[in-house]
């Protein structure tokens, strides 16, 4: 039986239960031949604190930066997944190797594929996006570990997008885990000057969304109805996507959301790398005047 088939069959539901503890002490003393029993006050009922771990693979260092933000934000333990044989040193060679792994479904070996997860309630799972979803070492981790009953919080770094698609695939592969919303940030943004501070602010807002039960649909709230582009919209789109010509993006319509600046949600036709046309959403942020140029936030593909 292949490793991937074995993994697909080996799913079981495990649900963690929280227990409440009370303590009662009895003390006996005898004075003047009479027994007196003293009972200590009942201890306060307390729910055991949850324990979390950040598990991640980082190819270029961007995901590692993001992992440290998650670790510090939740005072979590940390496990960095390491390849037995590193990816090639050049981008093109790495892409070729990852493509071959995906086509053959022969996932790369990890030094520390098996992680002791029994003591953790929450797993923050971090990865770079390759070919529109999580990179191949994550499959190795998933095959080696049972995430049933765990809260799994995905986070990722990417060139242009893949946040939503990777979370959807993770839910498919881990049906017995509680896979939440995913957070993502582009390599360009987190590596830019002030990128760490910007990511920290976004991660804090992301945790707020998790705690209030926000869904992907709810996060899209607040935007206007889609409408045809104006000349100003087109100028914003062109400025933000000038470094992403390889995606072959053609804006079809747009909606906006007023924040400290302006969020734009463009519905686009995409012909990535000259491939077939697909429809996708492109989120762009335009800061207030004098505070920077429009920037591409994510391509939801």
C-alpha positions in Angstrom: 0.0 0.0 0.0 1.4 3.4 -0.9 2.3 6.0 1.7 -0.3 8.5 0.4 -3.1 5.8 0.4 -2.2 4.6 3.8 -2.4 8.2 5.1 -5.7 8.8 3.5 -7.2 5.7 5.2 -5.7 6.4 8.6 -8.1 8.9 10.0 -9.9 8.6 13.3 -11.9 11.0 15.4 -10.4 11.9 18.7 -12.0 14.6 20.7 -10.2 16.2 23.6 -12.2 16.9 26.7 -11.4 19.6 29.3 -11.7 18.5 33.0 -12.4 20.6 36.0 -10.7 19.8 39.2 -11.7 20.6 42.8 -9.8 19.7 45.9 -11.0 19.0 49.4 -8.8 18.4 52.4 -9.9 17.0 55.7 -7.9 17.4 58.8 -8.6 15.7 62.1 -7.6 16.8 65.5 -8.7 15.6 68.9 -8.9 17.9 71.9 -10.2 17.0 75.4 -11.3 13.5 74.1 -13.6 15.1 71.4 -12.9 14.7 67.7 -13.0 17.9 65.7 -12.9 17.7 61.9 -11.7 20.8 60.0 -12.4 21.0 56.3 -10.3 23.2 54.1 -12.0 25.6 51.7 -12.8 24.1 48.3 -10.2 25.2 45.8 -11.3 27.5 43.0 -12.5 25.6 39.9 -10.0 26.2 37.1 -9.9 25.1 33.5 -6.4 23.8 32.5 -4.6 26.2 30.2 -4.4 25.1 26.6 -1.0 24.3 25.1 0.0 25.1 21.6 2.9 24.5 19.2 4.1 26.2 16.0 5.1 23.6 13.4 6.5 25.0 10.2 8.7 24.5 7.2 10.6 27.5 5.8 12.4 27.4 2.4 13.8 31.0 2.1 13.3 32.3 5.7 10.1 34.2 5.2 7.9 31.5 6.8 10.4 31.3 9.7 9.9 35.1 10.3 6.1 34.6 10.4 6.4 31.5 12.6 8.3 33.5 15.2 5.4 36.1 15.3 2.9 33.3 15.9 5.1 31.7 18.5 5.5 35.0 20.5 1.8 35.9 20.1 0.7 32.7 21.7 3.7 31.7 23.9 3.8 28.5 21.9 6.4 25.8 21.6 8.2 25.6 18.2 9.2 22.8 15.8 10.9 23.7 12.5 10.6 20.8 10.0 13.9 20.0 8.4 14.5 18.1 5.1 16.9 15.2 5.1 18.1 16.4 1.7 17.7 20.1 1.1 16.0 21.6 -1.9 18.3 22.8 -4.7 19.9 26.2 -4.2 18.3 27.8 -7.3 14.6 28.7 -7.8 14.1 27.0 -11.1 15.7 23.7 -9.8 13.5 23.8 -6.7 10.4 24.3 -8.7 11.3 21.4 -11.0 12.0 19.1 -8.0 8.7 20.1 -6.2 6.8 19.6 -9.5 8.2 16.1 -9.8 7.3 15.3 -6.2 3.8 16.4 -6.7 3.3 14.4 -9.9 4.7 11.2 -8.3 3.3 11.9 -4.8 6.7 10.9 -3.4 7.1 13.3 -0.6 10.5 14.4 0.6 12.0 12.8 3.8 12.1 14.9 6.9 14.6 14.7 9.8 11.8 15.2 12.3 8.6 14.2 10.5 7.1 12.7 13.7 6.2 15.4 16.2 5.0 14.6 19.7 1.6 16.3 19.6 -0.3 14.6 22.4 0.2 17.4 24.9 -1.0 20.1 22.5 -4.5 21.3 21.9 -3.6 23.7 19.1 -1.2 23.3 16.2 -0.2 26.4 14.2 1.0 25.0 10.9 3.1 27.2 8.7 4.4 26.7 5.2 5.4 28.5 2.0 3.0 28.2 -1.0 4.3 26.3 -4.0 2.0 25.4 -7.0 -0.9 27.1 -5.3 -0.9 25.1 -2.1 1.4 24.1 0.8 4.9 22.9 -0.1 5.5 19.2 -0.3 7.3 18.7 3.1 3.9 19.4 4.7 2.5 16.2 3.2 5.3 14.3 4.8 4.4 15.8 8.2 0.7 15.1 7.7 1.3 11.5 6.9 3.5 11.0 10.0 1.1 12.7 12.5 -2.5 12.4 13.6 -4.1 15.8 13.9 -7.6 14.4 14.8 -9.2 16.5 17.5 -6.7 19.2 17.3 -7.4 22.9 16.4 -5.2 23.5 13.4 -4.4 27.1 12.4 -2.7 27.4 9.0 -0.4 30.3 8.1 1.6 30.8 5.0 3.9 33.0 2.9 3.6 33.2 -0.8 4.6 35.0 -4.0 1.1 36.0 -5.0 -1.5 33.8 -3.2 -2.6 30.3 -2.2 -3.8 31.0 1.3 -7.4 29.9 0.8 -6.6 26.9 -1.5 -4.1 25.5 1.0 -6.6 25.7 3.9 -9.2 23.9 1.8 -6.8 21.1 0.9 -5.8 20.9 4.6 -9.4 20.5 5.6 -9.8 17.7 3.0 -6.8 15.8 4.3 -7.6 16.3 8.0 -11.4 15.9 8.2 -11.2 15.1 11.9 -9.2 18.2 12.8 -10.7 21.6 13.4 -9.0 23.5 10.6 -9.6 27.3 11.0 -9.2 30.3 8.9 -5.7 30.7 7.4 -3.5 33.7 7.6 -1.1 34.6 4.8 1.3 37.3 3.7 3.5 37.7 0.6 7.2 37.3 0.8 7.6 40.8 -0.6 5.6 42.4 2.2 7.1 40.5 5.1 10.6 41.0 3.8 10.1 44.7 3.1 11.2 47.5 5.5 8.7 47.4 8.4 7.3 44.1 7.2 7.6 42.3 10.5 5.7 45.1 12.3 3.0 45.0 9.6 2.7 41.2 9.9 2.4 41.5 13.7 -0.5 43.9 13.4 -2.2 41.6 10.9 -1.6 38.5 13.0 -3.2 40.3 16.0 -6.2 41.2 13.9 -6.3 37.6 12.6 -6.5 36.2 16.1 -9.3 38.6 16.8 -11.2 37.2 13.8 -10.6 33.7 15.1 -11.8 34.5 18.6 -15.0 36.1 17.2 -15.7 33.2 14.9 -15.3 35.1 11.6 -15.7 33.1 8.4 -14.2 33.8 4.9 -17.6 35.1 3.9 -17.8 37.5 6.8 -14.3 38.8 6.1 -15.5 39.9 2.7 -18.2 42.0 4.3 -18.0 45.8 4.1 -17.1 45.9 0.4 -19.3 47.7 -2.0 -21.1 45.9 -4.8 -18.9 44.9 -7.8 -18.9 47.6 -10.5 -17.1 48.5 -13.7 -13.6 50.0 -13.3 -13.0 53.7 -13.4 -9.7 55.2 -14.7 -8.6 55.6 -11.1 -9.3 51.9 -10.3 -7.3 50.9 -13.4 -4.4 53.1 -12.3 -4.4 51.5 -8.8 -4.5 48.0 -10.3 -1.6 48.7 -12.7 0.6 50.2 -10.0 0.0 47.3 -7.6 0.4 44.4 -10.1 3.4 45.7 -12.1 5.7 43.0 -10.7 3.2 40.2 -11.4 3.0 40.2 -15.2 3.5 36.4 -15.1 0.0 35.9 -13.7 -1.6 37.4 -16.8 -4.2 39.3 -14.8 -7.0 41.2 -16.5 -9.4 43.1 -14.1 -13.1 42.7 -14.9 -14.8 44.5 -12.1 -14.0 45.9 -8.6 -15.5 46.6 -5.2 -14.0 48.8 -2.5 -13.9 49.1 1.2 -13.0 52.2 3.1 -10.4 51.7 5.8 -7.4 53.8 6.8 -6.9 54.1 3.1 -8.8 51.9 0.6 -9.1 48.2 0.0 -9.9 47.0 -3.5 -11.3 43.6 -4.4 -10.8 43.1 -8.2 -12.5 40.2 -10.0 -10.0 39.2 -12.6 -9.3 36.8 -15.5 -6.0 35.1 -14.9 -3.8 33.3 -17.3 -0.9 32.4 -15.1 2.3 31.4 -16.9 0.3 31.5 -20.2 -2.1 28.7 -19.0 -5.8 28.5 -19.5 -8.0 31.4 -18.3 -9.5 31.2 -14.8 -11.3 33.7 -12.7 -9.8 34.9 -9.4 -10.1 37.7 -6.9 -7.2 40.1 -6.3 -7.0 42.2 -3.1 -5.1 45.4 -3.3 -4.6 48.1 -0.6 -4.1 51.7 -1.4 -2.7 53.7 1.6 -3.8 57.2 2.5 -2.2 60.0 0.3 1.5 60.4 1.0 1.9 57.0 2.8 3.0 54.8 0.0 2.0 53.2 -3.2 -0.8 50.7 -3.8 0.3 47.1 -3.0 -1.0 43.7 -3.9 -2.1 41.8 -0.8 -3.2 38.5 -2.2 -4.4 36.7 -5.3 -7.1 34.2 -4.1 -6.5 31.3 -6.4 
